[in-house]
Amino acid sequence: MATVLMLLPNRDFDPTEAGVPWETLTRLGHTVRFATPEGGVAQADARMVEGFGLGPWKVLLRADANGRRAHAAMTQDAAFLAPLRYAQAAQDGFDALLLPGGHAAGMREYLESEAVHAIIARAFARNQPVGAICHGVVAAARARGADGRSVLHGRKTTALTRTQELAAWLMTPWLGRYYRTYPETVQGEVTRALAARRDFQAGPPALLRDDPKHPERGFTVRDGRYLSARWPGDVHRFAGEFAELLAA
């Protein structure tokens, strides 16, 4: 069984994108460890958990019942309640790396962390399985290999698409820039890090979330031992395929 490191910010991670992979991997017997900036217990984006402020779009935008259940269980896990510091994680041994996303302002300390980028670069250099979803792909895109290029340069990937990001932002004007973590879209930044624009794969329209019984509704891109997905609606397929990477 593998030891998987999941990197999280102090606050505002997406509950579904962390909870469902944790649930899937621990059920299969893998060990999931966590790391945060200074070793504090991470807090999910409360709006995604509770749905407050989402107005008429609450059912569509909030974490669904599967995601909320998985997140609630994860928050009781002993490893979640005793995370490593990023600096410790950089020295600690693990077999694989998971990079969940989230879009609220608290994500920035994770996405901009040089320690996070170093952990990611080391995992790619060692050819360890790396899974990134949504804004987690931004963290990967910002990590640099020995050649000074993004570790995603020369790889194919997906991430939160421009259409998805702008649609959520335009649907919730009363929330200001809540859905716009940065002025540039996720797709825009990630694409700039790639060798060719065609290496970003947007996938089919995200009309339905996947779930445990319908993982085929999700969309992922696998390139070697790197796996990516776009949003919480891809997470069950993402988690299952990451487990397959570990088994391989």
C-alpha positions in Angstrom: 0.0 0.0 0.0 1.1 3.5 -0.8 1.7 6.6 1.4 0.1 9.6 -0.3 0.8 13.2 0.6 -2.1 15.6 0.2 -1.1 19.3 0.3 -3.7 21.8 1.6 -3.8 25.5 2.5 -4.8 26.8 5.9 -8.3 27.5 4.6 -10.5 27.5 1.5 -9.7 24.1 -0.1 -12.5 22.5 -1.9 -14.1 19.9 0.4 -15.1 17.5 -2.5 -11.7 17.6 -4.2 -9.9 16.6 -1.0 -12.6 14.4 0.7 -13.5 12.0 -2.1 -9.9 11.1 -3.0 -9.2 10.6 0.7 -12.2 8.4 1.1 -11.4 6.3 -2.0 -7.7 5.8 -1.1 -8.2 5.0 2.6 -11.0 2.6 1.8 -8.5 0.7 -0.4 -5.9 0.6 2.4 -3.6 3.4 1.3 -2.3 5.9 3.9 -3.1 9.6 3.3 -1.0 12.2 5.1 -1.6 15.9 5.0 0.6 19.0 5.0 -0.3 22.7 5.6 1.8 25.8 5.7 2.7 25.6 9.4 1.1 22.3 10.5 -2.3 23.7 11.5 -5.5 21.9 10.8 -6.9 23.0 7.4 -10.3 24.4 7.0 -12.4 23.8 3.8 -14.1 26.7 2.0 -17.2 27.1 4.3 -19.3 28.4 1.4 -18.8 25.2 -0.5 -19.7 23.1 2.6 -22.7 25.1 3.7 -23.8 26.8 0.5 -24.4 30.2 2.1 -24.4 33.2 -0.3 -24.9 31.1 -3.4 -28.4 32.3 -3.9 -30.5 30.4 -6.5 -27.4 28.5 -7.6 -26.8 26.8 -4.2 -27.8 23.3 -5.4 -25.6 23.6 -8.5 -22.5 25.2 -7.0 -22.3 23.8 -3.5 -20.5 20.5 -2.7 -23.0 17.7 -3.3 -24.0 15.1 -0.7 -21.2 12.7 -1.7 -18.6 15.4 -1.3 -19.9 16.7 2.0 -20.1 13.2 3.5 -16.5 12.4 2.4 -15.2 15.7 3.7 -17.0 15.3 7.1 -15.4 11.8 7.5 -11.9 13.1 6.5 -12.0 15.9 9.1 -12.3 13.2 11.8 -9.2 11.3 10.5 -6.2 11.4 12.9 -3.8 12.2 10.0 -6.0 15.2 9.0 -6.0 16.5 12.5 -2.2 16.3 12.8 -0.8 17.6 9.5 2.8 18.1 8.7 4.3 21.5 8.0 5.2 22.1 4.3 8.8 22.2 5.4 8.5 18.8 7.1 6.8 17.3 4.1 9.6 18.4 1.8 11.9 16.2 3.9 9.5 13.3 4.5 9.1 10.2 2.5 5.9 9.6 0.5 5.0 7.5 -2.6 2.6 9.8 -4.3 1.2 13.3 -4.3 -2.3 14.8 -4.4 -3.0 18.4 -5.2 -6.7 19.4 -4.5 -8.1 22.7 -5.7 -10.4 25.4 -4.4 -10.9 29.0 -5.7 -11.5 31.3 -2.7 -8.8 33.7 -1.5 -7.2 31.4 1.1 -6.0 29.1 -1.7 -3.3 31.6 -2.7 -0.8 30.8 0.1 -0.8 27.2 -1.2 -0.7 28.0 -4.9 2.1 30.6 -4.4 4.2 28.6 -1.9 7.8 27.9 -2.9 7.8 24.9 -0.5 4.8 23.5 -2.3 6.4 24.0 -5.7 9.6 22.2 -4.4 7.6 19.2 -3.2 5.8 19.0 -6.5 9.0 19.3 -8.5 10.6 16.5 -6.5 7.7 14.2 -7.0 7.9 14.8 -10.8 11.6 14.3 -10.8 11.2 11.0 -9.0 8.4 9.9 -11.4 6.0 9.4 -8.5 2.2 9.4 -9.2 0.9 13.0 -9.0 -2.8 13.9 -9.1 -4.0 17.4 -9.5 -7.5 18.7 -9.9 -8.9 22.2 -10.6 -6.6 24.9 -9.1 -4.3 22.1 -7.9 -3.1 22.1 -11.5 -2.0 25.7 -11.1 0.3 24.7 -8.3 1.8 22.0 -10.6 2.2 24.5 -13.4 4.1 26.9 -11.2 6.6 24.2 -10.1 9.9 24.2 -12.0 12.1 21.3 -12.9 15.8 21.2 -13.1 15.6 22.8 -16.6 13.8 25.8 -15.3 10.6 24.9 -17.1 7.2 24.0 -15.5 7.0 20.4 -14.6 4.0 20.3 -16.9 6.0 21.5 -19.9 5.8 18.7 -22.5 2.8 17.0 -20.8 -0.9 17.0 -21.5 -3.3 18.2 -18.8 -6.7 19.5 -18.0 -7.8 21.9 -15.2 -10.7 24.2 -14.4 -11.7 25.5 -17.8 -12.1 29.1 -18.8 -15.8 28.4 -19.5 -16.4 26.9 -16.1 -14.6 29.6 -14.2 -16.2 32.5 -16.0 -19.7 30.9 -15.8 -19.5 30.6 -12.0 -18.2 34.2 -11.7 -20.9 35.6 -14.0 -23.7 33.6 -12.2 -22.7 35.2 -8.8 -22.0 38.9 -9.3 -23.0 39.6 -5.7 -19.9 37.6 -4.6 -17.5 39.9 -6.4 -14.3 38.0 -7.4 -15.0 35.0 -5.2 -14.7 32.7 -8.2 -11.8 34.5 -9.7 -8.7 33.5 -7.7 -6.5 35.5 -10.0 -7.2 38.0 -12.9 -5.9 35.3 -15.3 -8.1 32.2 -15.7 -6.8 28.9 -14.6 -6.8 27.6 -18.2 -4.9 30.7 -19.3 -2.1 30.3 -16.8 -1.8 26.5 -17.1 -1.7 26.7 -20.9 1.1 29.2 -20.8 3.2 26.6 -18.9 2.7 23.9 -21.5 4.8 23.1 -24.6 1.8 23.6 -26.9 -1.7 25.0 -26.5 -3.2 21.8 -27.7 -1.7 20.1 -24.6 -4.5 21.6 -22.6 -7.5 19.4 -23.0 -10.8 21.0 -22.0 -12.9 17.9 -22.4 -16.6 17.7 -23.1 -19.1 20.1 -21.6 -19.4 19.6 -17.8 -23.2 19.2 -17.7 -23.4 16.6 -14.8 -21.3 15.8 -11.8 -20.0 12.2 -11.6 -20.8 10.1 -8.6 -19.8 6.7 -7.2 -22.2 4.9 -9.6 -21.4 7.1 -12.7 -17.7 7.9 -12.7 -17.9 7.9 -16.5 -19.5 11.4 -16.3 -16.2 12.8 -15.1 -13.3 13.8 -17.3 -9.6 13.2 -16.6 -6.3 13.4 -18.5 -3.5 11.0 -17.8 0.0 11.5 -19.0 2.4 8.9 -17.7 2.1 9.0 -13.9 0.5 12.4 -13.9 -3.3 12.6 -13.6 -5.5 15.8 -13.9 -9.1 16.7 -13.7 -11.2 19.9 -13.9 -13.7 20.3 -11.1 -15.6 18.5 -8.3 -17.8 17.0 -10.9 -14.8 14.9 -12.1 -13.6 13.8 -8.7 -15.0 10.2 -8.5 -13.4 9.3 -11.8 -10.2 11.1 -10.7 -10.0 9.3 -7.4 -10.6 5.9 -9.0 -8.0 6.4 -11.7 -5.5 7.8 -9.2 -6.0 4.6 -7.2 -5.3 2.6 -10.4 -2.0 4.6 -10.8 -1.0 3.5 -7.3 -1.8 -0.1 -8.1 0.3 0.0 -11.2 
